[in-house]
């Protein structure tokens, strides 16, 4: 079985300060891991993905995430938050080789204070 | 050009009705998916489908049925709509089933059952 846990349902930061969105996963196999972002009333957009290559993954809009197998974590970070980053962020895991789709975390709502 | 499109964007209907949501992808992908996002923004896979097999999440009622007239389309038909079916439904596609292939999401269809 696979699952993904986003540790914070809401995160609030000031504009210009660092962002940390936490994600832990459990999987019996080597997972593929993703972060998706959903802006209000919009669809889902891929930020970045980890597929067993480099453990530090760089994505769009200045986001990056580090895969730590020993901690079963895949936290999302950004050095400096921008107002346009306010959105819902989903950590996602997928086992390789099947057609089972993605397993989503429950999401973290990122609030950016001016 | 929109990669994955869904129609309609909004759907309001009465309990007991039958409705369909259409999905089209112009990416040449082999696999398509339907996800349901509930009022708490939790996303869950409903179906994954390629030209060889349909995989159904066992929790999906049999009132829901995917129909694929060709590789570029995967429509979602819902019979006897219930209040609990109210949600946002997302279509997605990927080049292949499973693994590290990125899934591209449509903009979503907000279904409201009265």
Interface residues (C-beta under 8 A of the other chain):
Chain A: X32 X34 X36 X38 X42 X43 X44 X45 X46 X49 X51 X52 X88 X90 X94 X95 X96 X97 X98 X99 X100 X101 X102 X103 X104 X106 X107
Chain B: X31 X33 X35 X40 X41 X42 X43 X44 X45 X48 X49 X50 X53 X55 X57 X90 X92 X97 X98 X99 X100 X102 X103 X104 X105 X106 X107 X108
